[in-house]
Amino acid sequence: MPIIDNARDFGRIAAANAINDVYAMGGKPLLALSVLGMPINKLPTEVITEILNGGVEICKEAGIPLSVQEATA
């Protein structure tokens, strides 16, 4: 987990780390799947949105399609 105060940067770092893990194992990322578990009663939805947006940015920069499924409670 990256230790950082900016939610968007947190998402960017987390996504970059995950993509890097695939390359480190000799793979080539074909698709990214966004799975997120956050305590919605403790974090504002705006913060969670910024985390996801950071991940989206990295996937776009890397040319990797991102699949996102909106959760329902």
PDB file of N, CA, C, O and CB in Angstrom:
ATOM      1  N   MET A   1       0.829  -1.188   0.000  1.00  0.00           N
ATOM      2  CA  MET A   1       0.000   0.000   0.000  1.00  0.00           C
ATOM      3  C   MET A   1       0.867   1.242   0.000  1.00  0.00           C
ATOM      4  O   MET A   1       1.746   1.395   0.848  1.00  0.00           O
ATOM      5  CB  MET A   1      -0.940   0.003   1.201  1.00  0.00           C
ATOM      6  N   PRO A   2       0.626   2.112  -0.932  1.00  0.00           N
ATOM      7  CA  PRO A   2       1.386   3.371  -0.907  1.00  0.00           C
ATOM      8  C   PRO A   2       0.920   4.264   0.250  1.00  0.00           C
ATOM      9  O   PRO A   2      -0.274   4.356   0.537  1.00  0.00           O
ATOM     10  CB  PRO A   2       1.235   4.122  -2.257  1.00  0.00           C
ATOM     11  N   ILE A   3       1.869   4.909   0.895  1.00  0.00           N
ATOM     12  CA  ILE A   3       1.553   5.855   1.965  1.00  0.00           C
ATOM     13  C   ILE A   3       1.628   7.247   1.354  1.00  0.00           C
ATOM     14  O   ILE A   3       2.714   7.777   1.116  1.00  0.00           O
ATOM     15  CB  ILE A   3       2.538   5.704   3.199  1.00  0.00           C
ATOM     16  N   ILE A   4       0.464   7.831   1.106  1.00  0.00           N
ATOM     17  CA  ILE A   4       0.397   9.125   0.441  1.00  0.00           C
ATOM     18  C   ILE A   4      -0.926   9.797   0.815  1.00  0.00           C
ATOM     19  O   ILE A   4      -1.926   9.119   1.049  1.00  0.00           O
ATOM     20  CB  ILE A   4       0.533   8.971  -1.109  1.00  0.00           C
ATOM     21  N   ASP A   5      -0.926  11.108   0.867  1.00  0.00           N
ATOM     22  CA  ASP A   5      -2.118  11.849   1.288  1.00  0.00           C
ATOM     23  C   ASP A   5      -3.093  12.144   0.151  1.00  0.00           C
ATOM     24  O   ASP A   5      -4.260  12.434   0.410  1.00  0.00           O
ATOM     25  CB  ASP A   5      -1.706  13.139   1.925  1.00  0.00           C
ATOM     26  N   ASN A   6      -2.645  12.077  -1.089  1.00  0.00           N
ATOM     27  CA  ASN A   6      -3.479  12.426  -2.230  1.00  0.00           C
ATOM     28  C   ASN A   6      -4.165  11.174  -2.772  1.00  0.00           C
ATOM     29  O   ASN A   6      -3.498  10.222  -3.178  1.00  0.00           O
ATOM     30  CB  ASN A   6      -2.641  13.109  -3.332  1.00  0.00           C
ATOM     31  N   ALA A   7      -5.499  11.179  -2.778  1.00  0.00           N
ATOM     32  CA  ALA A   7      -6.258   9.992  -3.178  1.00  0.00           C
ATOM     33  C   ALA A   7      -5.991   9.587  -4.629  1.00  0.00           C
ATOM     34  O   ALA A   7      -5.838   8.402  -4.922  1.00  0.00           O
ATOM     35  CB  ALA A   7      -7.741  10.241  -2.984  1.00  0.00           C
ATOM     36  N   ARG A   8      -5.933  10.565  -5.537  1.00  0.00           N
ATOM     37  CA  ARG A   8      -5.684  10.240  -6.946  1.00  0.00           C
ATOM     38  C   ARG A   8      -4.299   9.631  -7.126  1.00  0.00           C
ATOM     39  O   ARG A   8      -4.136   8.664  -7.870  1.00  0.00           O
ATOM     40  CB  ARG A   8      -5.825  11.495  -7.824  1.00  0.00           C
ATOM     41  N   ASP A   9      -3.316  10.185  -6.458  1.00  0.00           N
ATOM     42  CA  ASP A   9      -1.965   9.618  -6.528  1.00  0.00           C
ATOM     43  C   ASP A   9      -1.927   8.214  -5.940  1.00  0.00           C
ATOM     44  O   ASP A   9      -1.220   7.345  -6.450  1.00  0.00           O
ATOM     45  CB  ASP A   9      -0.967  10.520  -5.794  1.00  0.00           C
ATOM     46  N   PHE A  10      -2.683   7.988  -4.868  1.00  0.00           N
ATOM     47  CA  PHE A  10      -2.778   6.654  -4.278  1.00  0.00           C
ATOM     48  C   PHE A  10      -3.258   5.657  -5.326  1.00  0.00           C
ATOM     49  O   PHE A  10      -2.676   4.584  -5.482  1.00  0.00           O
ATOM     50  CB  PHE A  10      -3.731   6.658  -3.058  1.00  0.00           C
ATOM     51  N   GLY A  11      -4.316   6.012  -6.040  1.00  0.00           N
ATOM     52  CA  GLY A  11      -4.844   5.142  -7.085  1.00  0.00           C
ATOM     53  C   GLY A  11      -3.857   4.930  -8.217  1.00  0.00           C
ATOM     54  O   GLY A  11      -3.737   3.825  -8.746  1.00  0.00           O
ATOM     55  N   ARG A  12      -3.150   5.989  -8.589  1.00  0.00           N
ATOM     56  CA  ARG A  12      -2.143   5.886  -9.656  1.00  0.00           C
ATOM     57  C   ARG A  12      -1.021   4.926  -9.251  1.00  0.00           C
ATOM     58  O   ARG A  12      -0.608   4.073 -10.036  1.00  0.00           O
ATOM     59  CB  ARG A  12      -1.557   7.281  -9.985  1.00  0.00           C
ATOM     60  N   ILE A  13      -0.540   5.076  -8.030  1.00  0.00           N
ATOM     61  CA  ILE A  13       0.552   4.226  -7.552  1.00  0.00           C
ATOM     62  C   ILE A  13       0.093   2.772  -7.444  1.00  0.00           C
ATOM     63  O   ILE A  13       0.808   1.862  -7.862  1.00  0.00           O
ATOM     64  CB  ILE A  13       1.069   4.726  -6.187  1.00  0.00           C
ATOM     65  N   ALA A  14      -1.089   2.556  -6.889  1.00  0.00           N
ATOM     66  CA  ALA A  14      -1.603   1.196  -6.742  1.00  0.00           C
ATOM     67  C   ALA A  14      -1.749   0.511  -8.103  1.00  0.00           C
ATOM     68  O   ALA A  14      -1.374  -0.652  -8.257  1.00  0.00           O
ATOM     69  CB  ALA A  14      -2.954   1.213  -6.013  1.00  0.00           C
ATOM     70  N   ALA A  15      -2.289   1.225  -9.081  1.00  0.00           N
ATOM     71  CA  ALA A  15      -2.453   0.649 -10.420  1.00  0.00           C
ATOM     72  C   ALA A  15      -1.098   0.372 -11.073  1.00  0.00           C
ATOM     73  O   ALA A  15      -0.895  -0.683 -11.673  1.00  0.00           O
ATOM     74  CB  ALA A  15      -3.282   1.590 -11.309  1.00  0.00           C
ATOM     75  N   ALA A  16      -0.184   1.317 -10.953  1.00  0.00           N
ATOM     76  CA  ALA A  16       1.152   1.127 -11.541  1.00  0.00           C
ATOM     77  C   ALA A  16       1.854  -0.075 -10.907  1.00  0.00           C
ATOM     78  O   ALA A  16       2.516  -0.846 -11.602  1.00  0.00           O
ATOM     79  CB  ALA A  16       2.013   2.402 -11.360  1.00  0.00           C
ATOM     80  N   ASN A  17       1.710  -0.236  -9.592  1.00  0.00           N
ATOM     81  CA  ASN A  17       2.318  -1.382  -8.908  1.00  0.00           C
ATOM     82  C   ASN A  17       1.723  -2.695  -9.403  1.00  0.00           C
ATOM     83  O   ASN A  17       2.451  -3.662  -9.628  1.00  0.00           O
ATOM     84  CB  ASN A  17       2.130  -1.261  -7.389  1.00  0.00           C
ATOM     85  N   ALA A  18       0.412  -2.732  -9.571  1.00  0.00           N
ATOM     86  CA  ALA A  18      -0.245  -3.951 -10.035  1.00  0.00           C
ATOM     87  C   ALA A  18       0.191  -4.305 -11.460  1.00  0.00           C
ATOM     88  O   ALA A  18       0.470  -5.465 -11.763  1.00  0.00           O
ATOM     89  CB  ALA A  18      -1.770  -3.789  -9.971  1.00  0.00           C
ATOM     90  N   ILE A  19       0.244  -3.300 -12.324  1.00  0.00           N
ATOM     91  CA  ILE A  19       0.682  -3.538 -13.709  1.00  0.00           C
ATOM     92  C   ILE A  19       2.135  -3.991 -13.725  1.00  0.00           C
ATOM     93  O   ILE A  19       2.500  -4.895 -14.477  1.00  0.00           O
ATOM     94  CB  ILE A  19       0.508  -2.258 -14.574  1.00  0.00           C
ATOM     95  N   ASN A  20       2.962  -3.364 -12.896  1.00  0.00           N
ATOM     96  CA  ASN A  20       4.369  -3.741 -12.824  1.00  0.00           C
ATOM     97  C   ASN A  20       4.538  -5.194 -12.386  1.00  0.00           C
ATOM     98  O   ASN A  20       5.433  -5.884 -12.873  1.00  0.00           O
ATOM     99  CB  ASN A  20       5.111  -2.817 -11.865  1.00  0.00           C
ATOM    100  N   ASP A  21       3.694  -5.663 -11.479  1.00  0.00           N
ATOM    101  CA  ASP A  21       3.760  -7.057 -11.039  1.00  0.00           C
ATOM    102  C   ASP A  21       3.554  -8.016 -12.198  1.00  0.00           C
ATOM    103  O   ASP A  21       4.216  -9.051 -12.272  1.00  0.00           O
ATOM    104  CB  ASP A  21       2.721  -7.322  -9.958  1.00  0.00           C
ATOM    105  N   VAL A  22       2.643  -7.683 -13.104  1.00  0.00           N
ATOM    106  CA  VAL A  22       2.406  -8.536 -14.273  1.00  0.00           C
ATOM    107  C   VAL A  22       3.659  -8.591 -15.142  1.00  0.00           C
ATOM    108  O   VAL A  22       4.092  -9.667 -15.552  1.00  0.00           O
ATOM    109  CB  VAL A  22       1.200  -8.017 -15.097  1.00  0.00           C
ATOM    110  N   TYR A  23       4.239  -7.419 -15.419  1.00  0.00           N
ATOM    111  CA  TYR A  23       5.466  -7.387 -16.220  1.00  0.00           C
ATOM    112  C   TYR A  23       6.608  -8.123 -15.521  1.00  0.00           C
ATOM    113  O   TYR A  23       7.398  -8.800 -16.180  1.00  0.00           O
ATOM    114  CB  TYR A  23       5.877  -5.937 -16.505  1.00  0.00           C
ATOM    115  N   ALA A  24       6.705  -8.002 -14.204  1.00  0.00           N
ATOM    116  CA  ALA A  24       7.781  -8.652 -13.453  1.00  0.00           C
ATOM    117  C   ALA A  24       7.703 -10.176 -13.560  1.00  0.00           C
ATOM    118  O   ALA A  24       8.720 -10.862 -13.452  1.00  0.00           O
ATOM    119  CB  ALA A  24       7.726  -8.230 -11.982  1.00  0.00           C
ATOM    120  N   MET A  25       6.500 -10.702 -13.773  1.00  0.00           N
ATOM    121  CA  MET A  25       6.333 -12.150 -13.927  1.00  0.00           C
ATOM    122  C   MET A  25       6.456 -12.587 -15.386  1.00  0.00           C
ATOM    123  O   MET A  25       6.203 -13.745 -15.720  1.00  0.00           O
ATOM    124  CB  MET A  25       4.980 -12.582 -13.372  1.00  0.00           C
ATOM    125  N   GLY A  26       6.848 -11.648 -16.253  1.00  0.00           N
ATOM    126  CA  GLY A  26       7.035 -11.976 -17.658  1.00  0.00           C
ATOM    127  C   GLY A  26       5.757 -11.917 -18.479  1.00  0.00           C
ATOM    128  O   GLY A  26       5.735 -12.360 -19.627  1.00  0.00           O
ATOM    129  N   GLY A  27       4.704 -11.378 -17.905  1.00  0.00           N
ATOM    130  CA  GLY A  27       3.430 -11.302 -18.601  1.00  0.00           C
ATOM    131  C   GLY A  27       3.250  -9.986 -19.329  1.00  0.00           C
ATOM    132  O   GLY A  27       4.072  -9.075 -19.226  1.00  0.00           O
ATOM    133  N   LYS A  28       2.158  -9.908 -20.066  1.00  0.00           N
ATOM    134  CA  LYS A  28       1.765  -8.673 -20.747  1.00  0.00           C
ATOM    135  C   LYS A  28       0.308  -8.413 -20.380  1.00  0.00           C
ATOM    136  O   LYS A  28      -0.565  -9.216 -20.709  1.00  0.00           O
ATOM    137  CB  LYS A  28       1.963  -8.773 -22.321  1.00  0.00           C
ATOM    138  N   PRO A  29       0.037  -7.299 -19.701  1.00  0.00           N
ATOM    139  CA  PRO A  29      -1.348  -7.018 -19.295  1.00  0.00           C
ATOM    140  C   PRO A  29      -2.257  -6.840 -20.513  1.00  0.00           C
ATOM    141  O   PRO A  29      -1.959  -6.059 -21.417  1.00  0.00           O
ATOM    142  CB  PRO A  29      -1.401  -5.757 -18.411  1.00  0.00           C
ATOM    143  N   LEU A  30      -3.349  -7.565 -20.519  1.00  0.00           N
ATOM    144  CA  LEU A  30      -4.329  -7.451 -21.598  1.00  0.00           C
ATOM    145  C   LEU A  30      -5.556  -6.678 -21.159  1.00  0.00           C
ATOM    146  O   LEU A  30      -6.218  -6.032 -21.971  1.00  0.00           O
ATOM    147  CB  LEU A  30      -4.738  -8.827 -22.089  1.00  0.00           C
ATOM    148  N   LEU A  31      -5.859  -6.747 -19.868  1.00  0.00           N
ATOM    149  CA  LEU A  31      -7.052  -6.132 -19.313  1.00  0.00           C
ATOM    150  C   LEU A  31      -6.821  -5.920 -17.824  1.00  0.00           C
ATOM    151  O   LEU A  31      -6.207  -6.755 -17.159  1.00  0.00           O
ATOM    152  CB  LEU A  31      -8.321  -7.007 -19.572  1.00  0.00           C
ATOM    153  N   ALA A  32      -7.305  -4.822 -17.312  1.00  0.00           N
ATOM    154  CA  ALA A  32      -7.261  -4.576 -15.870  1.00  0.00           C
ATOM    155  C   ALA A  32      -8.682  -4.649 -15.338  1.00  0.00           C
ATOM    156  O   ALA A  32      -9.616  -4.132 -15.951  1.00  0.00           O
ATOM    157  CB  ALA A  32      -6.605  -3.189 -15.540  1.00  0.00           C
ATOM    158  N   LEU A  33      -8.834  -5.291 -14.200  1.00  0.00           N
ATOM    159  CA  LEU A  33     -10.129  -5.395 -13.541  1.00  0.00           C
ATOM    160  C   LEU A  33     -10.053  -4.617 -12.239  1.00  0.00           C
ATOM    161  O   LEU A  33      -9.194  -4.882 -11.398  1.00  0.00           O
ATOM    162  CB  LEU A  33     -10.528  -6.886 -13.288  1.00  0.00           C
ATOM    163  N   SER A  34     -10.935  -3.676 -12.077  1.00  0.00           N
ATOM    164  CA  SER A  34     -10.946  -2.849 -10.877  1.00  0.00           C
ATOM    165  C   SER A  34     -11.803  -3.513  -9.807  1.00  0.00           C
ATOM    166  O   SER A  34     -13.016  -3.659  -9.960  1.00  0.00           O
ATOM    167  CB  SER A  34     -11.468  -1.427 -11.190  1.00  0.00           C
ATOM    168  N   VAL A  35     -11.144  -3.913  -8.718  1.00  0.00           N
ATOM    169  CA  VAL A  35     -11.849  -4.479  -7.572  1.00  0.00           C
ATOM    170  C   VAL A  35     -11.463  -3.627  -6.380  1.00  0.00           C
ATOM    171  O   VAL A  35     -10.280  -3.469  -6.079  1.00  0.00           O
ATOM    172  CB  VAL A  35     -11.496  -6.008  -7.342  1.00  0.00           C
ATOM    173  N   LEU A  36     -12.451  -3.082  -5.708  1.00  0.00           N
ATOM    174  CA  LEU A  36     -12.169  -2.139  -4.640  1.00  0.00           C
ATOM    175  C   LEU A  36     -13.063  -2.423  -3.451  1.00  0.00           C
ATOM    176  O   LEU A  36     -14.282  -2.534  -3.586  1.00  0.00           O
ATOM    177  CB  LEU A  36     -12.356  -0.697  -5.121  1.00  0.00           C
ATOM    178  N   GLY A  37     -12.451  -2.538  -2.297  1.00  0.00           N
ATOM    179  CA  GLY A  37     -13.205  -2.692  -1.061  1.00  0.00           C
ATOM    180  C   GLY A  37     -12.814  -1.564  -0.118  1.00  0.00           C
ATOM    181  O   GLY A  37     -11.666  -1.489   0.319  1.00  0.00           O
ATOM    182  N   MET A  38     -13.737  -0.708   0.189  1.00  0.00           N
ATOM    183  CA  MET A  38     -13.466   0.449   1.056  1.00  0.00           C
ATOM    184  C   MET A  38     -14.583   0.578   2.074  1.00  0.00           C
ATOM    185  O   MET A  38     -15.732   0.240   1.792  1.00  0.00           O
ATOM    186  CB  MET A  38     -13.330   1.762   0.223  1.00  0.00           C
ATOM    187  N   PRO A  39     -14.247   1.066   3.252  1.00  0.00           N
ATOM    188  CA  PRO A  39     -15.297   1.315   4.248  1.00  0.00           C
ATOM    189  C   PRO A  39     -16.065   2.592   3.899  1.00  0.00           C
ATOM    190  O   PRO A  39     -15.652   3.690   4.272  1.00  0.00           O
ATOM    191  CB  PRO A  39     -14.686   1.424   5.672  1.00  0.00           C
ATOM    192  N   ILE A  40     -17.172   2.445   3.190  1.00  0.00           N
ATOM    193  CA  ILE A  40     -17.896   3.621   2.690  1.00  0.00           C
ATOM    194  C   ILE A  40     -18.467   4.484   3.808  1.00  0.00           C
ATOM    195  O   ILE A  40     -18.784   5.654   3.592  1.00  0.00           O
ATOM    196  CB  ILE A  40     -19.017   3.185   1.775  1.00  0.00           C
ATOM    197  N   ASN A  41     -18.596   3.916   4.988  1.00  0.00           N
ATOM    198  CA  ASN A  41     -19.085   4.719   6.099  1.00  0.00           C
ATOM    199  C   ASN A  41     -17.948   5.477   6.798  1.00  0.00           C
ATOM    200  O   ASN A  41     -18.198   6.232   7.737  1.00  0.00           O
ATOM    201  CB  ASN A  41     -19.814   3.830   7.099  1.00  0.00           C
ATOM    202  N   LYS A  42     -16.707   5.281   6.350  1.00  0.00           N
ATOM    203  CA  LYS A  42     -15.557   5.964   6.947  1.00  0.00           C
ATOM    204  C   LYS A  42     -14.826   6.889   5.972  1.00  0.00           C
ATOM    205  O   LYS A  42     -14.173   7.845   6.392  1.00  0.00           O
ATOM    206  CB  LYS A  42     -14.590   4.944   7.484  1.00  0.00           C
ATOM    207  N   LEU A  43     -14.935   6.606   4.677  1.00  0.00           N
ATOM    208  CA  LEU A  43     -14.301   7.432   3.648  1.00  0.00           C
ATOM    209  C   LEU A  43     -15.373   8.086   2.795  1.00  0.00           C
ATOM    210  O   LEU A  43     -16.328   7.423   2.389  1.00  0.00           O
ATOM    211  CB  LEU A  43     -13.342   6.590   2.766  1.00  0.00           C
ATOM    212  N   PRO A  44     -15.231   9.370   2.518  1.00  0.00           N
ATOM    213  CA  PRO A  44     -16.199  10.021   1.625  1.00  0.00           C
ATOM    214  C   PRO A  44     -16.138   9.391   0.226  1.00  0.00           C
ATOM    215  O   PRO A  44     -15.070   8.991  -0.237  1.00  0.00           O
ATOM    216  CB  PRO A  44     -15.923  11.553   1.541  1.00  0.00           C
ATOM    217  N   THR A  45     -17.279   9.311  -0.426  1.00  0.00           N
ATOM    218  CA  THR A  45     -17.308   8.727  -1.769  1.00  0.00           C
ATOM    219  C   THR A  45     -16.429   9.519  -2.738  1.00  0.00           C
ATOM    220  O   THR A  45     -15.938   8.960  -3.719  1.00  0.00           O
ATOM    221  CB  THR A  45     -18.748   8.671  -2.293  1.00  0.00           C
ATOM    222  N   GLU A  46     -16.226  10.809  -2.476  1.00  0.00           N
ATOM    223  CA  GLU A  46     -15.353  11.615  -3.343  1.00  0.00           C
ATOM    224  C   GLU A  46     -13.909  11.107  -3.287  1.00  0.00           C
ATOM    225  O   GLU A  46     -13.206  11.113  -4.297  1.00  0.00           O
ATOM    226  CB  GLU A  46     -15.409  13.105  -2.929  1.00  0.00           C
ATOM    227  N   VAL A  47     -13.477  10.676  -2.122  1.00  0.00           N
ATOM    228  CA  VAL A  47     -12.114  10.141  -1.976  1.00  0.00           C
ATOM    229  C   VAL A  47     -11.990   8.819  -2.723  1.00  0.00           C
ATOM    230  O   VAL A  47     -11.004   8.583  -3.420  1.00  0.00           O
ATOM    231  CB  VAL A  47     -11.753   9.947  -0.478  1.00  0.00           C
ATOM    232  N   ILE A  48     -12.985   7.967  -2.575  1.00  0.00           N
ATOM    233  CA  ILE A  48     -12.968   6.677  -3.269  1.00  0.00           C
ATOM    234  C   ILE A  48     -12.987   6.897  -4.781  1.00  0.00           C
ATOM    235  O   ILE A  48     -12.288   6.202  -5.518  1.00  0.00           O
ATOM    236  CB  ILE A  48     -14.174   5.802  -2.833  1.00  0.00           C
ATOM    237  N   THR A  49     -13.777   7.850  -5.241  1.00  0.00           N
ATOM    238  CA  THR A  49     -13.828   8.176  -6.669  1.00  0.00           C
ATOM    239  C   THR A  49     -12.468   8.633  -7.168  1.00  0.00           C
ATOM    240  O   THR A  49     -12.047   8.243  -8.257  1.00  0.00           O
ATOM    241  CB  THR A  49     -14.878   9.261  -6.937  1.00  0.00           C
ATOM    242  N   GLU A  50     -11.782   9.448  -6.396  1.00  0.00           N
ATOM    243  CA  GLU A  50     -10.454   9.930  -6.792  1.00  0.00           C
ATOM    244  C   GLU A  50      -9.448   8.781  -6.876  1.00  0.00           C
ATOM    245  O   GLU A  50      -8.606   8.760  -7.774  1.00  0.00           O
ATOM    246  CB  GLU A  50      -9.954  10.993  -5.800  1.00  0.00           C
ATOM    247  N   ILE A  51      -9.528   7.827  -5.950  1.00  0.00           N
ATOM    248  CA  ILE A  51      -8.648   6.654  -6.002  1.00  0.00           C
ATOM    249  C   ILE A  51      -8.871   5.904  -7.306  1.00  0.00           C
ATOM    250  O   ILE A  51      -7.917   5.555  -8.001  1.00  0.00           O
ATOM    251  CB  ILE A  51      -8.897   5.717  -4.789  1.00  0.00           C
ATOM    252  N   LEU A  52     -10.133   5.656  -7.636  1.00  0.00           N
ATOM    253  CA  LEU A  52     -10.447   4.952  -8.880  1.00  0.00           C
ATOM    254  C   LEU A  52     -10.002   5.743 -10.105  1.00  0.00           C
ATOM    255  O   LEU A  52      -9.487   5.167 -11.064  1.00  0.00           O
ATOM    256  CB  LEU A  52     -11.942   4.671  -8.961  1.00  0.00           C
ATOM    257  N   ASN A  53     -10.199   7.055 -10.078  1.00  0.00           N
ATOM    258  CA  ASN A  53      -9.775   7.886 -11.211  1.00  0.00           C
ATOM    259  C   ASN A  53      -8.268   7.822 -11.425  1.00  0.00           C
ATOM    260  O   ASN A  53      -7.801   7.846 -12.564  1.00  0.00           O
ATOM    261  CB  ASN A  53     -10.204   9.334 -10.992  1.00  0.00           C
ATOM    262  N   GLY A  54      -7.510   7.741 -10.344  1.00  0.00           N
ATOM    263  CA  GLY A  54      -6.062   7.589 -10.480  1.00  0.00           C
ATOM    264  C   GLY A  54      -5.702   6.297 -11.187  1.00  0.00           C
ATOM    265  O   GLY A  54      -4.808   6.278 -12.033  1.00  0.00           O
ATOM    266  N   GLY A  55      -6.392   5.217 -10.848  1.00  0.00           N
ATOM    267  CA  GLY A  55      -6.159   3.939 -11.526  1.00  0.00           C
ATOM    268  C   GLY A  55      -6.533   3.983 -12.985  1.00  0.00           C
ATOM    269  O   GLY A  55      -5.845   3.407 -13.828  1.00  0.00           O
ATOM    270  N   VAL A  56      -7.625   4.668 -13.290  1.00  0.00           N
ATOM    271  CA  VAL A  56      -8.059   4.822 -14.683  1.00  0.00           C
ATOM    272  C   VAL A  56      -6.986   5.557 -15.489  1.00  0.00           C
ATOM    273  O   VAL A  56      -6.676   5.168 -16.615  1.00  0.00           O
ATOM    274  CB  VAL A  56      -9.410   5.588 -14.756  1.00  0.00           C
ATOM    275  N   GLU A  57      -6.429   6.605 -14.917  1.00  0.00           N
ATOM    276  CA  GLU A  57      -5.385   7.376 -15.615  1.00  0.00           C
ATOM    277  C   GLU A  57      -4.201   6.491 -15.989  1.00  0.00           C
ATOM    278  O   GLU A  57      -3.715   6.545 -17.119  1.00  0.00           O
ATOM    279  CB  GLU A  57      -4.903   8.546 -14.739  1.00  0.00           C
ATOM    280  N   ILE A  58      -3.737   5.682 -15.048  1.00  0.00           N
ATOM    281  CA  ILE A  58      -2.574   4.828 -15.309  1.00  0.00           C
ATOM    282  C   ILE A  58      -2.894   3.796 -16.385  1.00  0.00           C
ATOM    283  O   ILE A  58      -2.075   3.545 -17.269  1.00  0.00           O
ATOM    284  CB  ILE A  58      -2.118   4.122 -14.017  1.00  0.00           C
ATOM    285  N   CYS A  59      -4.074   3.201 -16.313  1.00  0.00           N
ATOM    286  CA  CYS A  59      -4.445   2.217 -17.333  1.00  0.00           C
ATOM    287  C   CYS A  59      -4.505   2.856 -18.721  1.00  0.00           C
ATOM    288  O   CYS A  59      -4.071   2.255 -19.704  1.00  0.00           O
ATOM    289  CB  CYS A  59      -5.799   1.577 -16.990  1.00  0.00           C
ATOM    290  N   LYS A  60      -5.044   4.073 -18.797  1.00  0.00           N
ATOM    291  CA  LYS A  60      -5.071   4.775 -20.085  1.00  0.00           C
ATOM    292  C   LYS A  60      -3.662   5.044 -20.588  1.00  0.00           C
ATOM    293  O   LYS A  60      -3.364   4.823 -21.761  1.00  0.00           O
ATOM    294  CB  LYS A  60      -5.845   6.094 -19.965  1.00  0.00           C
ATOM    295  N   GLU A  61      -2.792   5.522 -19.699  1.00  0.00           N
ATOM    296  CA  GLU A  61      -1.405   5.794 -20.089  1.00  0.00           C
ATOM    297  C   GLU A  61      -0.699   4.536 -20.582  1.00  0.00           C
ATOM    298  O   GLU A  61       0.124   4.599 -21.496  1.00  0.00           O
ATOM    299  CB  GLU A  61      -0.634   6.390 -18.914  1.00  0.00           C
ATOM    300  N   ALA A  62      -1.021   3.392 -19.976  1.00  0.00           N
ATOM    301  CA  ALA A  62      -0.378   2.133 -20.343  1.00  0.00           C
ATOM    302  C   ALA A  62      -1.058   1.454 -21.526  1.00  0.00           C
ATOM    303  O   ALA A  62      -0.562   0.450 -22.039  1.00  0.00           O
ATOM    304  CB  ALA A  62      -0.367   1.197 -19.159  1.00  0.00           C
ATOM    305  N   GLY A  63      -2.200   2.003 -21.962  1.00  0.00           N
ATOM    306  CA  GLY A  63      -2.923   1.402 -23.086  1.00  0.00           C
ATOM    307  C   GLY A  63      -3.598   0.091 -22.710  1.00  0.00           C
ATOM    308  O   GLY A  63      -3.754  -0.796 -23.550  1.00  0.00           O
ATOM    309  N   ILE A  64      -3.999  -0.032 -21.452  1.00  0.00           N
ATOM    310  CA  ILE A  64      -4.636  -1.256 -20.966  1.00  0.00           C
ATOM    311  C   ILE A  64      -6.112  -0.970 -20.703  1.00  0.00           C
ATOM    312  O   ILE A  64      -6.435  -0.080 -19.916  1.00  0.00           O
ATOM    313  CB  ILE A  64      -3.931  -1.785 -19.674  1.00  0.00           C
ATOM    314  N   PRO A  65      -7.012  -1.712 -21.351  1.00  0.00           N
ATOM    315  CA  PRO A  65      -8.436  -1.510 -21.086  1.00  0.00           C
ATOM    316  C   PRO A  65      -8.760  -1.836 -19.629  1.00  0.00           C
ATOM    317  O   PRO A  65      -8.192  -2.763 -19.050  1.00  0.00           O
ATOM    318  CB  PRO A  65      -9.290  -2.379 -22.032  1.00  0.00           C
ATOM    319  N   LEU A  66      -9.663  -1.076 -19.052  1.00  0.00           N
ATOM    320  CA  LEU A  66     -10.047  -1.259 -17.653  1.00  0.00           C
ATOM    321  C   LEU A  66     -11.523  -1.622 -17.568  1.00  0.00           C
ATOM    322  O   LEU A  66     -12.382  -0.930 -18.114  1.00  0.00           O
ATOM    323  CB  LEU A  66      -9.754   0.016 -16.829  1.00  0.00           C
ATOM    324  N   SER A  67     -11.796  -2.708 -16.882  1.00  0.00           N
ATOM    325  CA  SER A  67     -13.176  -3.130 -16.650  1.00  0.00           C
ATOM    326  C   SER A  67     -13.568  -2.721 -15.241  1.00  0.00           C
ATOM    327  O   SER A  67     -12.910  -3.096 -14.271  1.00  0.00           O
ATOM    328  CB  SER A  67     -13.345  -4.669 -16.855  1.00  0.00           C
ATOM    329  N   VAL A  68     -14.639  -1.954 -15.132  1.00  0.00           N
ATOM    330  CA  VAL A  68     -15.109  -1.489 -13.833  1.00  0.00           C
ATOM    331  C   VAL A  68     -16.570  -1.875 -13.682  1.00  0.00           C
ATOM    332  O   VAL A  68     -17.392  -1.555 -14.541  1.00  0.00           O
ATOM    333  CB  VAL A  68     -14.920   0.047 -13.679  1.00  0.00           C
ATOM    334  N   GLN A  69     -16.892  -2.550 -12.610  1.00  0.00           N
ATOM    335  CA  GLN A  69     -18.267  -2.909 -12.304  1.00  0.00           C
ATOM    336  C   GLN A  69     -18.702  -2.104 -11.098  1.00  0.00           C
ATOM    337  O   GLN A  69     -18.074  -2.174 -10.042  1.00  0.00           O
ATOM    338  CB  GLN A  69     -18.418  -4.438 -12.047  1.00  0.00           C
ATOM    339  N   GLU A  70     -19.762  -1.346 -11.246  1.00  0.00           N
ATOM    340  CA  GLU A  70     -20.277  -0.572 -10.129  1.00  0.00           C
ATOM    341  C   GLU A  70     -20.933  -1.503  -9.128  1.00  0.00           C
ATOM    342  O   GLU A  70     -21.749  -2.349  -9.495  1.00  0.00           O
ATOM    343  CB  GLU A  70     -21.272   0.499 -10.610  1.00  0.00           C
ATOM    344  N   ALA A  71     -20.577  -1.346  -7.875  1.00  0.00           N
ATOM    345  CA  ALA A  71     -21.138  -2.188  -6.824  1.00  0.00           C
ATOM    346  C   ALA A  71     -22.506  -1.688  -6.413  1.00  0.00           C
ATOM    347  O   ALA A  71     -22.795  -0.494  -6.485  1.00  0.00           O
ATOM    348  CB  ALA A  71     -20.209  -2.232  -5.614  1.00  0.00           C
ATOM    349  N   THR A  72     -23.328  -2.598  -5.991  1.00  0.00           N
ATOM    350  CA  THR A  72     -24.614  -2.243  -5.436  1.00  0.00           C
ATOM    351  C   THR A  72     -24.688  -2.794  -4.025  1.00  0.00           C
ATOM    352  O   THR A  72     -24.193  -3.887  -3.747  1.00  0.00           O
ATOM    353  CB  THR A  72     -25.775  -2.777  -6.312  1.00  0.00           C
ATOM    354  N   ALA A  73     -25.302  -2.040  -3.146  1.00  0.00           N
ATOM    355  CA  ALA A  73     -25.373  -2.466  -1.747  1.00  0.00           C
ATOM    356  C   ALA A  73     -26.595  -3.296  -1.495  1.00  0.00           C
ATOM    357  O   ALA A  73     -26.818  -3.742  -0.369  1.00  0.00           O
ATOM    358  CB  ALA A  73     -25.366  -1.274  -0.819  1.00  0.00           C
TER     359      ALA A  73
END
